[in-house]
Amino acid sequence: MRRSLLRKPLVRATLPEAHCRTFFESSPKCRPDLTEASITPDTTPLQLHRRPLPFSFETGVALYAKRIPRPFPPPFLSAPSGSFSDPLSTHHRSRDRRATVNGDLIRGLTNGDDAVYASENFIAANDGVGAWSTRPGGHAGLWSRLILHFWALEAEQDAGRILTSDQAYEPNPIAYLQKAYEQTQEATSKPNKWQGTTTAAGAQLYYKNMDDDPEAPKIPLLYVTNLGDSQVLVLRPRETDLVFKTTEQWHWFDCPRQLGTNSPDTPRDNAVLDKVEIEENDVVLAMSDGVIDNLWEHEIIENVVTSIRKWESGQGGESTGDRRDGAGGGMRYVAQELMNAAKAIATDPFAESPFMEHAVEEGLAMEGGKHDDISVVAALCRRSNG
């Protein structure tokens, strides 16, 4: 079981300072200003409009939970009783059993202690630390899902904000994650306190002009944010090439950087932002460590490329359009095949795995795969219609 920060380390590792990098472009400042004013207005009501983007994601999700997810507690799933005279069950108040927070349906999907999100311009995978399930008031799945929900909500609201003619919009995902972290702290502190921690990894799709001319051709630009040991990979299947991957962040072996109860980590101080120039038909993966602890990098690349080739040849189910490069629903097949491959190792007590290799390097007895929640979001970068 992965460790939370409540346990003492068996082996300490030296971590490089959190930093921000830019791939394939020169930018004077990669980590934008993190003041709340940059993403939340002071008193004026939020004004939204849809800013059309030249590129979008086609997405697919595949999930495997090592155990049935715990239901969310009140008030996220059902209204609490108002007094001792009220019935203990409140199911009579509504037939809608979907989880909510602050009156909004909670975005994303829960997978064990993991949470994932997929939209046309943002994907993410958060990995809740399962050790909290053994503690009173602990709920890692709630923490991972709420942080993901508020993160996606902040990105949506900021992208839809009306700007003046002299304002230029640029995504600010670390600021969104910082705000999401603060909102999750508030949401889990009352009326009942719920404890937990989670890693976070996400990729937001935007674009840049090839030069200073506003009419110049646009190229897709990916804003990748990571804190902990979930991972974002960018692949170029037609060249069987790895374009980019995030670097895992650890306090010590099997204890990654994490957001939540008793953790010193925060998005503002520890999250890493990378800007990555990509191309049309590149595949972006957001995965929990249930994938990368059981499959080596070359196995992930080979699995994705093979799945796309099979999809193009007509395998993998019905398509919704052109099957080239994994389009037309192929990302669902890609995600499912990758999840199945990771699950096969995770449930094999005699398999060789990256997690086993790392444990042996730390002097720990370990054999087989790591049985864990496995979450995969696969996204294909496409030019938007119109």
N, C-alpha and C positions, 0 to 999 in steps of 0.2 A: 504494500500500500504506500502510495506517495506520502511524503512527510509534509506536515504543516510546520510553520515556524515555532510551534509550541514545543517541539522536540529538540533535544540537543543534537548537534551534528556528529555523525560517525567520522566523516572525512571532510575537511574543509578544502575548498578550491579557491584560487585567487581569480577574481573576476575583473575583466577590464572595465574601465569607466564606461557608463552608458554614453552613447554618442549618437550622432546623426550623420547619415551619409547620403550622398547624391550619386546616382549611377548614370553615366552617360550624359551628364549635363553639368554645367558650372553654375552654381547658385551661391550668392554671398551669404545667405542665411537659410539653413534647412529647417531649423527648429523655430517656428513662428512664435510670436508673442502669445503667452498663455493667459492673459488677463481675461476675466469673465466677460468684460465688455466686448471682446472681439467676437463672442458667439451668442450673447444674450443681451437684449435691449434692457434699459433700466426700467422705464415705466410704460413706454408705448407698447400697444398690443402688437403681436407678431403679425407681419404681413408677408404672405407667401405667394410666390408665383413659380411656375415651372420654367427652369432655365434649360432649354434644350441642349443636349450634349451630342457631340458627333459620334461617340462610341458608347457601347453598352455591353453588359454581360448576358450571355445565355448560361444558366446555372443548373446544377444538379446536386442533390444531397443524398448521402448514404450514411446510416447510423447503425451502430451495434452497442448495446448497453450490457455491461457485465452483470448488472442486476436491475430489477424494475425500478424506475425512478420514483423517489418519494413524492407524494403529492405536496403541492405548495400549501403552506398553512394560511389561516385567515390573517389579515384581511385580503390576501392576494387571490384566494380561490373562492371564498364565500364570506358573506358579511358576518361579523361576530355578534353574539347575543348581546342585547342591550342591558339585560338584568337577569337575576336568577329566576325570575318568573317567565322568561322567554323559553321556548323549546330549545333543547340542546342542539338539535339539527336545524339548520337554516336553509335546507334545500328547497323548502316551499316558497322561498322568495324569488327564485329564478330558476329556469331550466338551463340557462347558459352556464356551463361549467368551465368556460375558458378563463384563464388567469388574467387578472387586471392589476394595474397599479396607477394610482392617481386618476382613476376613471378611464384609462386607456387599456386596450388589450395589450398584453405583454408580447412584444415582437420576438420572433425567432422560434426555435424548437429546443426542447430539453432532451438530452440523451444521457441517462444516468446522472452523473454530476457535470457533464459537459453541456454546452449550449452553442447552437450555430445559428447563423443568419445568412440569408441569400437574397439579394435584390439585383436590379439591373445595373447598379453602380457601386455596390458595397457588399463585401462578403466578410465573414468573421467566424472564428472558432475560439471559444473560451473553455478552459478546462478547470472545473472546480476541484479543489483538493479534497479527496474523499475521506481523509482522516477526520474531518469535522462531523461526519455522520455518527461517530462514536461518542460525541460529546453532547451534553444537554444544551438544547438551543442551537445546535449546529445544523446548517443546511447549505452545503456547498453548491448544490444545484440551483438553489434560489439566488445565491450571490452571482454565479456565472451568468444566469439568464437575465437578471436585472441589470447588471453592468452592460451586457450586450444590448438590451432593450434601450437603455438610456443613451448608449453610444450611437446606435443607429438613429435614434430620434434626434439627437443633437446634429448629426450630419445632415439629416433631411431638412431640419429647420434652417440651418445655416445656408445650405445650398439654395433654399427657396426664398431667402430674404431679399427684399427689393433694395437695390443699391442705387446711389446717385451716379451721375455721369462720370464723376472723377474717382469713383471707387472701383477697384479691381478685385474680383473674387479669387481666392485661393483656398482650397481645403486646408483645414487645421485639425487633423485627426487626434493629435495629442491633447489639444485643448478640449475636444469633444470627449475624449476618454477621461480626462481629469474631471470634467463636469459630471460625467456618468458615474464616476467613482464617488463623488460627493453626494449625488442624488441617491445612490444605492445605500450609502451610509445612513442618510436620513430616513429612507424608506424602511430600513431594517432595524431602526432604533425605537420605533413606537408604532402601535401601542405595545408590541412585544419585541424584545431584542432577539434578532437572529444572527448567529455568527457564521462566518465562512470566509474562504479566500478562493481566488481564481486567477489563472493566467489569462492573457488576452492577446489575440493576434488577428489583425484585420487588414483588408486591402480595399482602398477606395479608388475608383476609376475616374480620371479626369482627362485633361488633354493640354497640349501646349502648341503654340505656333512654331513652325520651323525657323522663322526669323521674326523680326520686329514688325513686319507688315501684318496688320490684322486680317488681310485677305490671303495670307500665305497658307499653304496646306497645313492641316493639323495632324498631330501624331498623338497616340494615346500615352498618358502618363499615369503611372500607378503610385499612389501614396500608401506605403506599407508601414504599419505600426505593429510593434511587438513588445510585450513585457512577459517574460517567463519562457516556457519551453514548448508552447504550441508553435506551429510553424506555417509560414507562407512560402510557397515555391512558385516560381514562374518558369514554365517550360515552353520550348518551341518545337512542337512535335514533328514538323516537316523536316527539321534538321536533327532530331533526336538530341536536343541540346538543352542544358540547364542554363537559364538566363540569370536567375537570382534565387537566393534563399535567405531567410532570416537566420540569425545566430541565436542559439539558445542562451538564456541567462540563468545562472545558478547562484544560490548561496552556498550549497554544498551538494554532494551527490544525492539525487532523488529529492531535492528540495529546491525548486525553482523560485525565481522572483515571483511574487504574487500580490494581488490586491485584496485587502480585506482586514479582518480582525487580527490585531496584534502584529501585523506586518509593517515594517518600516518603509516598504516600497510604495511609491506613488507614480502615476503617469508623468507628472511634471518633472520629477527628478530621475526616473529610471526607464521610462519608455523610450524606444529607439524608433526614429522615423527615417525611412529610406524612400527617395524618389527614384522610380525606375522607369525609364523609357521602354515601352514594349511595342509590339506590332500586332496588327490584326491577325486573328487566329492563334495567338499565343494562349496557352492555358494557365490559369492561375488557380492554385490549390491553397485552401485554408484548412489546416488539419490539427487535431489534438495530438498529444504525444502517443496516443494509442496506435498511431500509424508509424511515426518515426522511431518508436522504441522497438518495433517489430519488423520493419523493412528498412534495408539500406537504401541510400539515395539512388544508386543505379537501378535497384529493383523497382522503385517508385517510377522512375523515368520510363523504364522498359514496359511496366504495366500500363501506364497511361498511353504510350505510343501504340502498343499492341491493341488496346481497347479501341482507340480511334480508327485504326486500320480495319478492325473487325466491323465497327459501326459503318464505315464507308462501304464495306462489302455487302451490307444488308443484314448483318447480325445485330443482336441486341434489342430487338423489338421494333415497334412501329415508329416511324419518324413523323415530325410535323412539318417537314420541308426538306430542303437540300441537305444531304448527309455529309457533304464534303467538310473536312477538317473537324468533324465532330459536331456540326451544327444540327439543327432540327431535332433536338432532344438527346443528342449523344452524350451530353455532360452527365445526365442521370446514369447512363450506362458506365461511363468512365468512373464516376464516384462509387458506384456499386461494386465494380470489379476491383477497385483499389481497396475498398473496405473488406471485401471477401478475402483478398490476399493477406491483409494485415490480421484479420480474424483467424485465418488458418494457422499462422505462426503463434498468435497470442494464446490459442487454446491447445497448443502442442507442447507438452512438458519436456520434450526431448529436442525441440528445434533450436537452431542457433539464431540469435537475435542481437541487434545492436545493444539492447538493454543488458543482456547477459554479458556481452563483451565489456561494456562500461563497468558493470559490477565487478567482474573479475579483475579489471585494471585497478579497482579500488580495494582489492583484497577481500572481496565478499564472495561467499559460495553462492552460485546462481547457475541455474540451467533452464533452458527452454525459453519460450516467449514470455512477454509480460501481459498477463490477463488484465485488460483495462477497457474502459469505454473507448470506442473508436468512432471518431467523427470526421467526415470528409465533405467539404464543399468544393466542387469543381466549377470553374467559370471560364467560358470562352469569350475572348474579346472580339466583338464584331462592330462593324460600322453601322450606325443607326440608320433606319429607313428615313428618307427625306433629308 
